[in-house]
């Protein structure tokens, strides 16, 4: 498993929003400046986060983005699944995957399941508040 820049930048943006969380909308250009990320790329990420309802977005004057929960309520796993998709290390463990014909005979499947559980448990055990420390 490799986390792309999309997932890494989403986490950076969410931490930025948490650190500057005063209830007001934060203009995207301010986040872009602080995080040194392409505005166009960040717009795409913020669209996904907004559609998933993990941030509130407001267009126009006075607009921007803000968290709609406390930093303690955001799990890193949730953010990565929005931006990266399933975190499964192999295709047969992805959500909605067609069951493998070799599932009953596969000697490696228990290892992959254990890794999948470890990955998800790890990322679901870290919050934005943890990253702010």
Secondary structure, DSSP 8 states (H G I E B T S, - for coil): ----HHHHHHHHHHHHHHHT-SSS-B-HHHHHHHHT--HHHHHHHHHHHHHTTSEEEE-STT-EEEESS-GGG-BHHHHHHHHH----SSGGGSTT----TTTTT-SSHHHHHHHHHHHHHHHHT-BHHHHH-
